[in-house]
Amino acid sequence: MTATNSGCPLPRPHQRVRTPCANRPRRTYGEGTDLTIVTYGNGLHMSLRSPAGSTAHRSRPESSTCAGSPPLPIQDIVREANATGRVLVVDETRSCGGVAEGVVTALVDEGFTGPLARVASEDSFIPLGAAAPEVVLSEDTIGAAAIKLTQVRR
């Protein structure tokens, strides 16, 4: 076994093992019934602070964290998705090649048929200063997507 910088062991080529990363505890925040937000890292904090996470809206999202690296906790994600019937995948990284692509694909592969959307940062280098809000995912973007998704019939 070799270790990654996150301390999770990875199998050597052609070695099939179940890594401890797959068994890390997942957290679910809230008891919402309108929407499940699947995210990780800073996306969790942004989602909870977004307008959708606020009590000012009827949407009571249930946020579920998932690892930002494989293996994804597919069964946990599917369980939380089915709990509300609507899913917003929040990926703080980029539109192409981000974790959200794997999450959406897993939900489709597992037969999830409810309303499903994702939001992510733009495909670009991460700018600093005043240019950052032009391409980096924001709480307002998350909130608008969540509110729009809750208006779709299940």
Stockholm file with secondary structure:
# STOCKHOLM 1.0

chainA/1-154         MTATNSGCPLPRPHQRVRTPCANRPRRTYGEGTDLTIVTYGNGLHMSLRSPAGSTAHRSRPESSTCAGSPPLPIQDIVREANATGRVLVVDETRSCGGVAEGVVTALVDEGFTGPLARVASEDSFIPLGAAAPEVVLSEDTIGAAAIKLTQVRR
#=GR chainA/1-154 SS CEECTTSCEECCTTCCCCCGGGGSCCCEECCCSSEEEEECTHHHHHHHHSGGGSTTSSCCEEEEECCSSSSCCHHHHHHHHHHHSCEEEEESSCSSSSHHHHHHHHHHHTTCCSCEEEEECCSSCCCCGGGGGGTSCCHHHHHHHHHHHHTSCC
#=GC SS_cons         CEECTTSCEECCTTCCCCCGGGGSCCCEECCCSSEEEEECTHHHHHHHHSGGGSTTSSCCEEEEECCSSSSCCHHHHHHHHHHHSCEEEEESSCSSSSHHHHHHHHHHHTTCCSCEEEEECCSSCCCCGGGGGGTSCCHHHHHHHHHHHHTSCC
//
